[in-house]
């Protein structure tokens, strides 16, 4: 039962993080807390950059969650330990 739970948790963690990463913009770089937004001043006709506070997950977050899911999945496929029956010999 525990083995199936580990496998299911690994699959849900991997797929959930992958889908969240894709939905959040598939950032191929590092995780960001600020995003550069180019702006244009109509009066002076100068372009400039403003930073917007927004969380964008990167591949580092995707790799970390994939590694954790891999460890959980491997633990779910390890063979069980055999119980040693060391009783008192008559």
Buried (B, 14 or more C-beta within 10 A) or exposed (E): EEEEEBBEBBBEBBEEBBEEBEEBEEBEEEBBEEBEEEEEEEEEEEEEEEEEEEEBBBBEBBEEBBEBBEEBBEBBEEEEEEEEEEEEEE
